[in-house]
Structure formats: C-alpha cells, structure tokens
Amino acid sequence: MATNQTRKKKSSAAAARRAKRKQKRIALFIFEILVLAVLVMVLYTVLKADNIQKIKVDEENINKVFNEKVEENEALKGYHNIALFGVDSREGDLGKGTRSDSIIIASINEDTGDIKLCSVYRDTYMNLSNDSYNKCNSAYAKGGPEQAINMLNMNLDLNIEDYVTVGFTGLMKTIDAIGGIEVDILEQEIRHLNNYQISMVGTSTDGKTFTAVEGKDYIAVTHAGRQTLNGLQATAYCRVRQVGNDFMRAERQRNVLTAIMEKAKKASPATLNKILDDVLPYVSTSLDVDEMVGVLGEVTKYDIVAKDGFPFTQYRATGNLGSKGSCVIPVDLKANVVELHRFLFDAQDYEISSEVQSYSQKISSDTGR
C-alpha cells in the first residue's frame, strides 16, 4: 500500500483528472448511466433529481487504494471507467447491506464513443479490499459502493471513481417505460424465467414457495424465440442462472443492457419524462446531476462494441471453498488482469502491479489453482 505522502499526491492527481474531464467531455457522464438502465434518458432536468439516492462515495478512501502502476498507466488515459451495480433490493435500499446481484464495468472511450462492457462474476473469489477473501459480491454488502469500487480497483488495476446502482424495481420500471425490449428466449429458459417472475411478485408463507396469478400478477412467457419482454419478464430473464450457470446469466444481463440502449435511442420526449418520474427513486449514483443536463441529443453517437466476462473463459474454474461455498476461481489472477486490460483498453503486454501479483499468489494458495 502507498505511504500517506504518496496517497496525497495520488489524491491531487485524481482531482486534477476529474476537473479536466469535466472541462473536456462532461457530456460523456450521462451516457455511462444509460449503459445500466437508460438513466441517461431520465436525467435531462435537475428539477426532479432530488429523488435520486445520492450515496456520495468517499473519494479519498477510493483513491488511496489505487495500485501503484495505475496512476501512470498511459493505456487508461482517454477512458472513463464506471462501476454498474444491480442489487437484489425490493425495498429501495441501494446502500451496504445488500449484495450486488450484478457487477459490470463500463469502459467508455472518450475519443470514439465506443463502450465495452465486462461483467465481473459475482461469485468470483477475490480480495474484498480489506485483505479478506471471499465472493466479490459481498464487498458491496459489507461496505456499499465504496468497498465494491475499491475491490474492483485493487484486484484489477483499475481507476474507477464513479458508480451507478439500480434495484430490481428501477430496472423493471425503465423497461416498461420504453415499451419493453426485444430478447431472444431459449426453450430451456422459459420455465425458470416464469418461476423468477412468480418469486418477484408472488406471496409466500415460508419464504421458499411463492404463488401468483397468471394474467393478473404476471404475464407468462409461453414460447421460445425473439420477442418483446416487459419489465418484469426482462428482469426475471436477467436472473436466470439454471441454464448455463452464472456465466450465461451475466451474458443475459449484458444483452438486456444493450437492448435497453438500442430501444432508448428511439424513445420520445414523453417516454423520457415518464422514465424520469418512475425510475429516479430507485437509483443511486456518485455522479453530479448538474453534469448530466442537455446531452440527450448525443446519445446516438455511442455504441456498445464489445462484451465479455471476468474471469475470462481460458483463465477460470469453479470449486467449493469450504464455508465460502461454490466460487468462481480466477486461475492466475495475473493473466486475467492482463487480458482485461487488453480487452478494455487494447493494451498489449500489460505489466501488472505488485499488488495484483500478491493477490494472485494468495488466491492460488487458498484455492490450489
């Protein structure tokens, strides 16, 4: 870890970077929210922004855990990286105490407008940013977005400072407001998708078995193929993990985000206003709403050009780690981080930090991989 003096220098450097970004490309902040749940579309006026849960991140706390090489990494310059969290919250609580059901890194090329999405599988065994090791989604539960961002930065040699969090309700309302999204459903996904719908809207006496009335509480998906899903159906689709386990589940989440973005580009002003009214109470972000005004006309300039998941296929395994349960194991964290920087930033032959080297050794020791 860095000394206090080094941390102060890093904090000053980070502050200068943020000021420069604001001066050069303020409009890009808004699109990053779009990537998660079309939130770019709902934030075009400050008048209604009081509904947002502004959980202000302790920037000093985040900056101090930037790994040594990150501040000088030329490959990161020109990119804005943001953490997108989807949490299992039906009561609207988006802070610590709830596990992040979905973790996605959105990397925006500030010159080209290209966006790359990389899911971080929620069961991935990593340093939680406090030198304890467990499934990475527990970082959000233990310390909210601050600890979750620290966890990503430390393990992956990144410089994330901002985040957006949305709960199930926010995602459902967003999709309904844009008139649903087009998704290709597999035959084997239908039963599980409908079961998740029932569990999300149904009643239960034991917390395990749920009942709901089809046609009243939910609309069942009855056939495979490409079709329009409403908010509840699409959110339930995001949660399916019985078909293709958590890896395919994360791919579903990325596909839904892409479908949302494409549909939102065609949305009318009236639709955008409805999204604004419906979704803001279910959103938490570190971004300043004042920076997000007046950029709706630029949304069509951006495209999601690549999607993948971490750990990468060739460098991962699964295994039961005792009390921690079944985990996704980054087989050689070092190789995974090198591949991540190649994927996100086109960095060739990236040299990992000494911190990632030590985390990689610890993970290998704990897992025998």
KOLPADO-593630 format. One line per 4 residues: number of its first residue (from 1); their letters; for each residue x, y, z of N, C-alpha, C. Coordinates in steps of 0.2 Angstrom, whole numbers, plus 5000, padded with zeros to 4 digits. Layout:
REM KOLPADO-593630
NUM> a> X/Y/Z/X/Y/Z/X/Y/Z | ...
//
This chain:
REM KOLPADO-593630
1> matn> 5004/4994/5000/5000/5000/5000/5004/5006/5000 | 5002/5012/4998/5006/5018/4997/5006/5021/5004 | 5012/5025/5004/5013/5029/5010/5008/5035/5010 | 5007/5039/5016/5002/5044/5016/5004/5050/5011
5> qtrk> 5011/5051/5011/5013/5056/5006/5011/5054/4999 | 5012/5048/4997/5010/5046/4990/5003/5046/4989 | 4999/5044/4995/4992/5044/4994/4989/5051/4993 | 4992/5056/4996/4990/5063/4995/4992/5065/4988
9> kkss> 4998/5063/4985/4999/5065/4978/4994/5062/4973 | 4992/5056/4975/4988/5052/4971/4981/5056/4971 | 4979/5058/4977/4973/5061/4978/4973/5068/4974 | 4978/5071/4974/4979/5078/4970/4978/5076/4962
13> aaaa> 4982/5071/4960/4982/5069/4953/4975/5067/4951 | 4972/5064/4955/4965/5061/4953/4960/5067/4953 | 4961/5072/4957/4956/5078/4957/4958/5082/4951 | 4964/5082/4949/4965/5086/4943/4963/5083/4937
17> rrak> 4963/5076/4937/4960/5072/4931/4952/5073/4931 | 4949/5073/4936/4942/5074/4936/4940/5081/4934 | 4944/5086/4936/4942/5093/4934/4943/5094/4926 | 4949/5090/4924/4950/5091/4916/4944/5087/4912
21> rkqk> 4942/5081/4915/4937/5078/4912/4930/5082/4911 | 4929/5086/4917/4923/5090/4917/4923/5095/4911 | 4929/5098/4911/4930/5104/4906/4930/5101/4899 | 4932/5095/4898/4933/5092/4891/4927/5089/4888
25> rial> 4924/5084/4892/4919/5080/4890/4914/5078/4895 | 4911/5083/4898/4905/5082/4903/4900/5078/4900 | 4898/5079/4893/4893/5075/4891/4893/5067/4891 | 4899/5065/4892/4900/5058/4892/4898/5055/4899
29> fife> 4897/5059/4904/4895/5056/4910/4888/5053/4910 | 4884/5057/4906/4877/5055/4905/4876/5048/4902 | 4880/5047/4897/4879/5040/4893/4881/5034/4898 | 4886/5035/4902/4888/5030/4906/4882/5027/4910
33> ilvl> 4877/5032/4912/4871/5029/4916/4867/5026/4911 | 4866/5028/4905/4862/5024/4900/4864/5017/4900 | 4870/5016/4900/4873/5009/4899/4869/5004/4904 | 4868/5007/4910/4865/5002/4915/4857/5002/4914
37> avlv> 4854/5007/4914/4847/5007/4914/4843/5013/4910 | 4846/5015/4905/4844/5021/4902/4843/5027/4906 | 4847/5027/4911/4846/5033/4916/4849/5039/4913 | 4853/5039/4907/4854/5045/4904/4848/5048/4901
41> mvly> 4843/5044/4900/4837/5047/4897/4833/5051/4902 | 4834/5049/4908/4829/5052/4913/4832/5057/4917 | 4838/5059/4916/4842/5064/4920/4843/5071/4916 | 4838/5073/4911/4839/5078/4907/4836/5085/4911
45> tvlk> 4834/5084/4917/4832/5090/4920/4834/5090/4928 | 4836/5095/4931/4838/5095/4938/4832/5095/4942 | 4827/5098/4940/4821/5099/4944/4818/5093/4948 | 4819/5087/4944/4816/5081/4948/4822/5077/4950
49> adni> 4828/5079/4951/4833/5075/4953/4834/5074/4960 | 4830/5077/4964/4830/5076/4971/4828/5069/4973 | 4825/5065/4969/4823/5059/4971/4829/5054/4971 | 4834/5056/4967/4840/5051/4967/4843/5050/4974
53> qkik> 4845/5043/4975/4848/5042/4981/4856/5044/4980 | 4858/5049/4982/4865/5051/4981/4869/5049/4987 | 4871/5043/4986/4876/5040/4991/4883/5042/4989 | 4885/5048/4992/4892/5051/4990/4897/5046/4992
57> vdee> 4901/5044/4987/4907/5040/4988/4913/5044/4992 | 4916/5041/4996/4922/5044/5000/4928/5043/4995 | 4929/5049/4991/4934/5048/4986/4941/5047/4988 | 4942/5050/4994/4949/5049/4997/4950/5042/4999
61> nink> 4945/5039/5001/4945/5032/5003/4946/5027/4997 | 4943/5029/4991/4944/5026/4985/4951/5027/4982 | 4953/5033/4982/4960/5035/4979/4965/5031/4982 | 4965/5030/4989/4971/5028/4992/4972/5020/4991
65> vfne> 4967/5017/4988/4969/5010/4986/4970/5009/4979 | 4971/5014/4975/4973/5014/4968/4980/5010/4968 | 4981/5005/4964/4988/5002/4964/4993/5006/4961 | 4999/5005/4963/5005/5010/4961/5005/5011/4954
69> kvee> 5004/5006/4950/5005/5007/4942/5000/5011/4939 | 4994/5011/4942/4988/5014/4939/4988/5021/4937 | 4991/5025/4942/4991/5032/4941/4995/5034/4935 | 5000/5030/4933/5005/5032/4927/5003/5027/4921
73> neal> 4998/5024/4922/4996/5019/4916/4993/5023/4910 | 4997/5024/4905/4995/5028/4899/4989/5025/4895 | 4989/5018/4896/4983/5015/4892/4976/5017/4895 | 4976/5019/4901/4970/5021/4905/4968/5028/4903
77> kgyh> 4972/5032/4900/4971/5039/4899/4966/5039/4893 | 4961/5043/4893/4956/5044/4887/4950/5039/4888 | 4950/5035/4894/4944/5031/4895/4941/5033/4902 | 4935/5033/4902/4931/5034/4909/4928/5027/4911
81> nial> 4930/5024/4916/4928/5018/4919/4923/5019/4924 | 4917/5016/4924/4912/5016/4929/4910/5010/4931 | 4908/5009/4938/4905/5003/4940/4898/5003/4940 | 4895/4998/4937/4887/4997/4937/4885/4992/4942
85> fgvd> 4881/4993/4946/4879/4988/4951/4871/4987/4951 | 4869/4981/4950/4862/4979/4951/4861/4975/4957 | 4857/4978/4962/4857/4974/4968/4850/4971/4969 | 4850/4966/4973/4844/4962/4975/4840/4966/4980
89> sreg> 4837/4971/4978/4833/4976/4983/4826/4977/4981 | 4821/4975/4985/4814/4976/4983/4811/4982/4987 | 4815/4984/4992/4813/4990/4997/4816/4996/4995 | 4820/4996/4990/4823/5003/4988/4830/5004/4991
93> dlgk> 4832/5000/4996/4839/5001/4999/4844/4999/4994 | 4848/5004/4992/4854/5003/4987/4860/5004/4990 | 4861/5004/4997/4867/5005/5000/4870/4998/5003 | 4875/4999/5007/4878/4992/5010/4872/4988/5014
97> gtrs> 4873/4982/5014/4868/4978/5017/4865/4973/5012 | 4866/4975/5006/4863/4971/5001/4868/4969/4996 | 4868/4963/4994/4873/4960/4989/4872/4963/4982 | 4877/4964/4978/4876/4966/4971/4875/4960/4967
101> dsii> 4869/4959/4964/4867/4954/4960/4871/4954/4954 | 4873/4960/4952/4876/4961/4945/4881/4966/4946 | 4887/4965/4943/4893/4969/4943/4896/4970/4936 | 4895/4976/4933/4898/4977/4927/4902/4983/4926
105> iasi> 4908/4982/4923/4912/4988/4922/4911/4990/4915 | 4909/4997/4915/4908/5000/4908/4914/5005/4907 | 4917/5003/4901/4923/5007/4899/4921/5011/4893 | 4922/5018/4894/4920/5022/4888/4926/5026/4885
109> nedt> 4927/5025/4879/4932/5028/4875/4930/5035/4874 | 4933/5040/4877/4931/5047/4877/4932/5050/4870 | 4936/5047/4866/4938/5050/4859/4933/5047/4854 | 4931/5040/4854/4927/5037/4849/4920/5036/4851
113> gdik> 4918/5036/4858/4912/5035/4860/4910/5027/4860 | 4915/5023/4859/4915/5016/4860/4914/5014/4867 | 4909/5009/4868/4909/5007/4875/4910/4999/4875 | 4914/4997/4880/4915/4990/4881/4912/4988/4888
117> lcsv> 4908/4983/4889/4905/4980/4895/4909/4974/4897 | 4911/4973/4903/4914/4967/4906/4910/4966/4913 | 4907/4960/4913/4904/4958/4919/4909/4955/4923 | 4909/4956/4930/4913/4953/4935/4908/4948/4938
121> yrdt> 4910/4941/4937/4905/4936/4940/4905/4937/4948 | 4899/4937/4950/4898/4939/4957/4901/4934/4962 | 4902/4928/4960/4905/4923/4965/4912/4922/4964 | 4915/4927/4960/4922/4927/4959/4926/4928/4966
125> ymnl> 4931/4924/4967/4935/4924/4974/4940/4929/4973 | 4940/4934/4977/4945/4940/4976/4946/4943/4983 | 4951/4947/4983/4952/4952/4989/4946/4957/4990 | 4943/4957/4995/4937/4962/4996/4939/4969/4998
129> snds> 4946/4970/4997/4949/4977/4998/4951/4978/5005 | 4950/4973/5009/4952/4973/5016/4957/4967/5018 | 4960/4964/5013/4964/4958/5014/4960/4952/5017 | 4954/4952/5016/4950/4946/5017/4947/4944/5010
133> ynkc> 4947/4937/5009/4945/4935/5003/4938/4931/5003 | 4934/4932/4998/4928/4929/4998/4925/4931/4991 | 4918/4929/4990/4915/4930/4984/4914/4938/4983 | 4916/4941/4977/4917/4948/4977/4910/4952/4978
137> nsay> 4904/4949/4977/4898/4952/4978/4897/4954/4985 | 4901/4951/4990/4900/4953/4997/4903/4959/4999 | 4907/4962/4994/4911/4968/4996/4905/4974/4996 | 4900/4974/4992/4895/4979/4992/4891/4978/4998
141> akgg> 4889/4972/5000/4885/4971/5006/4889/4973/5012 | 4896/4972/5012/4899/4974/5018/4901/4982/5019 | 4902/4985/5013/4904/4992/5013/4901/4996/5008 | 4896/4994/5005/4892/4998/5000/4897/4999/4994
145> peqa> 4895/5005/4990/4899/5006/4984/4906/5007/4985 | 4908/5011/4990/4915/5012/4992/4919/5006/4992 | 4917/5001/4996/4921/4995/4996/4921/4991/4990 | 4915/4991/4986/4914/4987/4980/4919/4990/4975
149> inml> 4919/4997/4974/4924/5000/4970/4931/4999/4971 | 4933/4999/4978/4940/4998/4980/4942/4991/4978 | 4937/4986/4979/4938/4979/4977/4940/4978/4970 | 4936/4982/4965/4937/4981/4958/4944/4984/4957
153> nmnl> 4946/4990/4959/4952/4994/4958/4958/4990/4960 | 4958/4987/4966/4963/4983/4969/4965/4977/4965 | 4960/4973/4964/4961/4967/4960/4962/4967/4953 | 4960/4973/4950/4960/4973/4943/4964/4979/4940
157> dlni> 4968/4982/4944/4972/4988/4942/4968/4993/4938 | 4963/4995/4941/4959/5000/4938/4958/5006/4942 | 4955/5011/4939/4955/5018/4942/4947/5021/4942 | 4943/5016/4944/4936/5018/4944/4935/5023/4950
161> edyv> 4931/5028/4949/4929/5033/4954/4922/5034/4955 | 4918/5032/4950/4911/5033/4949/4907/5027/4949 | 4900/5027/4951/4896/5021/4951/4889/5023/4949 | 4885/5018/4947/4878/5019/4947/4875/5012/4949
165> tvgf> 4870/5013/4954/4867/5007/4957/4859/5007/4955 | 4856/5002/4953/4849/5001/4952/4847/4995/4955 | 4841/4995/4958/4837/4989/4961/4833/4986/4955 | 4830/4980/4957/4825/4977/4953/4820/4981/4950
169> tglm> 4817/4985/4955/4811/4989/4953/4813/4995/4948 | 4819/4998/4949/4821/5003/4944/4822/5000/4937 | 4825/4994/4937/4826/4991/4930/4819/4989/4927 | 4814/4986/4931/4808/4985/4928/4804/4991/4926
173> ktid> 4804/4996/4930/4801/5002/4928/4804/5005/4921 | 4810/5005/4921/4814/5008/4915/4811/5004/4909 | 4812/4998/4909/4810/4994/4903/4803/4995/4901 | 4798/4995/4906/4791/4996/4905/4790/5003/4901
177> aigg> 4794/5008/4904/4793/5015/4901/4795/5016/4894 | 4800/5011/4892/4802/5012/4885/4798/5007/4880 | 4793/5004/4883/4788/4999/4879/4791/4992/4879 | 4796/4990/4883/4798/4983/4883/4804/4983/4878
181> ievd> 4808/4977/4878/4814/4976/4874/4814/4969/4871 | 4817/4969/4865/4817/4963/4861/4823/4958/4864 | 4821/4952/4865/4826/4947/4868/4824/4941/4865 | 4829/4937/4863/4829/4930/4860/4829/4925/4866
185> ileq> 4823/4922/4867/4822/4917/4873/4823/4910/4871 | 4827/4906/4874/4828/4899/4873/4823/4895/4876 | 4821/4889/4873/4816/4885/4876/4817/4883/4883 | 4824/4881/4885/4825/4879/4891/4825/4885/4897
189> eirh> 4825/4891/4894/4825/4897/4899/4818/4898/4901 | 4813/4896/4898/4806/4898/4899/4803/4897/4906 | 4804/4891/4908/4801/4889/4915/4805/4893/4920 | 4811/4893/4920/4815/4897/4925/4813/4904/4925
193> lnny> 4812/4907/4919/4810/4914/4919/4804/4916/4922 | 4799/4911/4921/4792/4912/4924/4792/4911/4931 | 4797/4906/4933/4797/4905/4941/4800/4911/4944 | 4805/4914/4941/4808/4921/4944/4802/4926/4944
197> qism> 4798/4926/4939/4793/4931/4939/4788/4930/4945 | 4786/4924/4946/4782/4922/4952/4785/4924/4959 | 4792/4923/4959/4795/4924/4966/4796/4931/4967 | 4796/4935/4962/4796/4943/4962/4790/4946/4964
201> vgts> 4784/4943/4962/4778/4947/4963/4773/4943/4967 | 4775/4936/4969/4770/4932/4972/4770/4933/4980 | 4766/4929/4983/4765/4929/4990/4768/4922/4993 | 4770/4922/4999/4773/4916/5002/4772/4915/5009
205> tdgk> 4771/4910/5012/4771/4909/5019/4777/4906/5022 | 4781/4903/5018/4788/4900/5021/4794/4904/5018 | 4793/4908/5013/4799/4912/5010/4802/4908/5005 | 4800/4902/5003/4803/4897/4998/4798/4896/4992
209> tfta> 4792/4895/4994/4787/4894/4989/4782/4900/4988 | 4782/4902/4982/4778/4908/4980/4772/4906/4975 | 4767/4910/4976/4761/4909/4972/4759/4916/4969 | 4757/4916/4963/4755/4922/4959/4750/4920/4954
213> vegk> 4745/4925/4952/4740/4923/4947/4742/4925/4940 | 4743/4921/4936/4745/4922/4929/4740/4926/4926 | 4742/4931/4922/4737/4936/4919/4735/4942/4923 | 4736/4941/4930/4735/4947/4934/4741/4949/4937
217> dyia> 4745/4945/4940/4751/4947/4944/4757/4947/4939 | 4757/4943/4934/4762/4942/4929/4760/4939/4923 | 4764/4940/4917/4762/4938/4911/4767/4932/4909 | 4765/4926/4908/4770/4921/4907/4773/4921/4900
221> vtha> 4779/4919/4900/4782/4918/4893/4780/4911/4891 | 4778/4910/4885/4775/4904/4883/4779/4901/4877 | 4783/4904/4874/4786/4902/4868/4793/4904/4867 | 4798/4900/4864/4805/4902/4863/4805/4907/4857
225> grqt> 4811/4910/4856/4812/4914/4850/4812/4922/4852 | 4813/4926/4847/4814/4933/4848/4807/4936/4850 | 4806/4940/4855/4800/4943/4857/4801/4949/4862 | 4796/4953/4862/4796/4958/4867/4794/4956/4874
229> lngl> 4799/4958/4879/4798/4957/4886/4796/4963/4889 | 4792/4963/4894/4790/4968/4898/4795/4969/4904 | 4795/4974/4908/4800/4975/4913/4801/4969/4918 | 4795/4966/4920/4796/4960/4925/4799/4954/4922
233> qata> 4797/4953/4915/4799/4947/4912/4807/4948/4910 | 4809/4954/4908/4816/4955/4907/4820/4955/4913 | 4818/4957/4918/4822/4957/4925/4822/4950/4927 | 4817/4946/4926/4817/4939/4928/4822/4935/4924
237> ycrv> 4822/4937/4917/4827/4934/4912/4834/4935/4915 | 4835/4941/4917/4842/4943/4919/4844/4939/4925 | 4839/4936/4929/4841/4932/4935/4842/4925/4934 | 4840/4922/4928/4840/4915/4927/4848/4913/4927
241> rqvg> 4849/4908/4931/4856/4905/4931/4856/4898/4931 | 4850/4894/4930/4850/4887/4930/4851/4885/4923 | 4851/4889/4918/4853/4887/4911/4860/4891/4909 | 4865/4887/4909/4872/4890/4908/4875/4893/4914
245> ndfm> 4873/4892/4920/4875/4894/4926/4876/4902/4926 | 4881/4904/4931/4881/4911/4932/4885/4915/4926 | 4889/4911/4922/4892/4914/4916/4887/4916/4911 | 4882/4912/4909/4877/4914/4904/4872/4919/4907
249> raer> 4871/4919/4914/4867/4923/4917/4870/4931/4916 | 4876/4931/4917/4880/4938/4916/4879/4940/4909 | 4879/4935/4904/4879/4937/4897/4871/4939/4896 | 4867/4936/4899/4860/4939/4898/4859/4946/4901
253> qrnv> 4862/4948/4906/4862/4954/4909/4865/4959/4904 | 4871/4958/4901/4874/4962/4896/4869/4963/4890 | 4866/4958/4888/4861/4958/4882/4856/4962/4883 | 4853/4962/4890/4847/4966/4891/4849/4974/4891
257> ltai> 4855/4975/4894/4858/4982/4894/4858/4985/4887 | 4861/4981/4882/4862/4983/4875/4855/4984/4872 | 4850/4979/4873/4843/4980/4871/4840/4987/4873 | 4841/4988/4880/4838/4994/4883/4841/5000/4879
261> meka> 4848/5000/4878/4851/5006/4875/4848/5007/4868 | 4847/5002/4864/4845/5002/4857/4838/5005/4857 | 4834/5003/4862/4827/5005/4862/4826/5012/4864 | 4831/5014/4869/4830/5021/4872/4832/5026/4866
265> kkas> 4836/5024/4862/4838/5029/4857/4832/5031/4852 | 4827/5027/4852/4821/5029/4848/4816/5032/4853 | 4817/5033/4859/4812/5035/4864/4810/5042/4862 | 4803/5044/4864/4800/5050/4863/4802/5054/4869
269> patl> 4801/5061/4869/4802/5065/4875/4797/5063/4880 | 4791/5062/4878/4786/5060/4883/4788/5053/4887 | 4791/5049/4883/4793/5042/4886/4799/5044/4891 | 4803/5048/4889/4809/5050/4893/4806/5053/4900
273> nkil> 4801/5057/4899/4799/5060/4905/4796/5055/4910 | 4792/5050/4907/4789/5045/4911/4795/5041/4915 | 4800/5040/4911/4806/5036/4914/4808/5040/4920 | 4809/5047/4919/4811/5051/4924/4807/5050/4931
277> ddvl> 4801/5051/4930/4796/5050/4936/4796/5044/4939 | 4797/5038/4935/4796/5032/4938/4803/5029/4941 | 4808/5031/4938/4815/5027/4940/4819/5031/4945 | 4819/5037/4945/4824/5041/4950/4824/5038/4957
281> pyvs> 4818/5037/4960/4818/5034/4967/4822/5028/4968 | 4823/5024/4962/4826/5018/4963/4834/5018/4960 | 4837/5024/4960/4843/5024/4958/4848/5028/4963 | 4854/5025/4963/4859/5028/4967/4865/5029/4963
285> tsld> 4869/5035/4964/4874/5037/4960/4879/5042/4963 | 4885/5041/4961/4890/5046/4964/4891/5052/4959 | 4888/5052/4953/4888/5057/4948/4884/5063/4950 | 4887/5069/4948/4883/5075/4949/4878/5076/4944
289> vdem> 4872/5077/4946/4867/5078/4941/4867/5084/4937 | 4871/5089/4939/4872/5095/4935/4876/5094/4929 | 4880/5089/4929/4884/5087/4924/4881/5083/4918 | 4874/5081/4920/4871/5077/4916/4865/5080/4912
293> vgvl> 4865/5087/4912/4860/5091/4908/4861/5092/4901 | 4857/5092/4897/4857/5094/4890/4861/5090/4885 | 4862/5084/4886/4866/5080/4881/4862/5074/4878 | 4855/5074/4879/4851/5069/4876/4852/5068/4868
297> gevt> 4853/5074/4865/4854/5073/4858/4860/5069/4855 | 4865/5068/4860/4871/5065/4858/4871/5057/4860 | 4866/5055/4862/4866/5048/4864/4867/5043/4858 | 4865/5045/4852/4865/5041/4846/4873/5040/4844
301> kydi> 4877/5044/4847/4884/5044/4845/4888/5038/4848 | 4885/5035/4853/4888/5030/4856/4886/5023/4855 | 4890/5018/4855/4889/5011/4854/4892/5006/4858 | 4889/5001/4860/4892/4995/4864/4896/4991/4859
305> vakd> 4902/4991/4859/4906/4987/4854/4908/4980/4856 | 4909/4979/4862/4911/4973/4864/4909/4971/4871 | 4908/4964/4873/4905/4962/4879/4909/4956/4881 | 4910/4955/4887/4914/4949/4890/4913/4948/4897
309> gfpf> 4916/4943/4900/4915/4942/4907/4922/4941/4911 | 4923/4942/4917/4929/4941/4921/4927/4937/4927 | 4931/4932/4928/4937/4930/4924/4935/4927/4917 | 4940/4927/4913/4939/4925/4906/4939/4917/4906
313> tqyr> 4936/4915/4900/4935/4908/4900/4941/4904/4900 | 4947/4906/4897/4953/4902/4897/4956/4902/4904 | 4954/4907/4909/4958/4908/4915/4953/4907/4921 | 4948/4903/4921/4944/4902/4926/4942/4895/4928
317> atgn> 4940/4894/4934/4937/4887/4936/4932/4888/4941 | 4929/4883/4943/4924/4884/4949/4926/4878/4954 | 4924/4880/4960/4926/4875/4965/4923/4877/4972 | 4922/4872/4976/4919/4873/4983/4925/4875/4988
321> lgsk> 4924/4881/4991/4930/4883/4995/4927/4883/5003 | 4925/4878/5005/4923/4877/5012/4917/4881/5014 | 4918/4885/5019/4912/4889/5021/4910/4895/5016 | 4915/4896/5012/4913/4901/5007/4909/4899/5001
325> gscv> 4908/4892/5001/4903/4889/4996/4907/4889/4989 | 4902/4888/4984/4905/4887/4977/4907/4894/4974 | 4913/4894/4972/4916/4901/4970/4918/4900/4962 | 4918/4906/4959/4922/4906/4953/4929/4908/4954
329> ipvd> 4934/4904/4952/4941/4905/4954/4945/4908/4948 | 4948/4914/4949/4952/4916/4943/4959/4912/4943 | 4959/4908/4939/4965/4904/4939/4971/4908/4936 | 4975/4910/4940/4980/4915/4938/4977/4922/4937
333> lkan> 4976/4925/4943/4973/4932/4943/4977/4937/4938 | 4984/4936/4938/4988/4940/4934/4986/4939/4927 | 4986/4933/4924/4984/4933/4917/4977/4936/4916 | 4973/4935/4920/4966/4938/4919/4966/4945/4919
337> vvel> 4970/4949/4923/4971/4956/4923/4974/4958/4916 | 4979/4955/4914/4982/4956/4908/4977/4956/4902 | 4973/4951/4902/4968/4950/4897/4963/4955/4898 | 4961/4957/4904/4956/4963/4905/4958/4969/4902
341> hrfl> 4964/4971/4903/4967/4977/4900/4968/4977/4892 | 4969/4971/4890/4969/4970/4883/4962/4971/4880 | 4957/4968/4883/4950/4969/4881/4947/4976/4881 | 4948/4979/4887/4945/4986/4888/4949/4991/4885
345> fdaq> 4956/4991/4885/4960/4997/4883/4965/4995/4877 | 4964/4989/4874/4968/4987/4869/4976/4988/4871 | 4977/4987/4877/4984/4987/4880/4987/4980/4878 | 4993/4980/4875/4996/4974/4873/5002/4973/4878
349> dyei> 5003/4967/4881/5008/4965/4885/5008/4970/4892 | 5002/4971/4895/5001/4975/4901/5005/4971/4906 | 5009/4975/4910/5013/4973/4916/5009/4975/4922 | 5007/4969/4926/5003/4970/4932/5007/4973/4938
353> ssev> 5003/4976/4942/5006/4979/4948/5008/4974/4953 | 5012/4976/4958/5015/4971/4963/5009/4969/4967 | 5004/4974/4968/4998/4972/4972/4994/4966/4969 | 4993/4966/4963/4989/4961/4959/4993/4955/4960
357> qsys> 5000/4955/4959/5004/4949/4960/5003/4946/4966 | 5003/4950/4972/5002/4947/4978/4995/4944/4979 | 4990/4947/4977/4983/4944/4977/4983/4938/4973 | 4986/4938/4967/4986/4932/4963/4989/4926/4967
361> qkis> 4994/4927/4970/4998/4922/4974/4993/4919/4980 | 4990/4924/4983/4985/4922/4989/4980/4918/4986 | 4977/4920/4981/4971/4916/4978/4973/4909/4976 | 4979/4909/4973/4982/4902/4971/4983/4898/4977
365> sdtg> 4985/4901/4982/4987/4897/4989/4980/4894/4992 | 4975/4899/4992/4969/4897/4995/4965/4892/4991 | 4966/4892/4985/4961/4888/4980/4965/4882/4978 | 4972/4882/4978/4975/4876/4975/4975/4876/4967
369> r> 4974/4882/4965/4974/4883/4957/4980/4887/4955
//
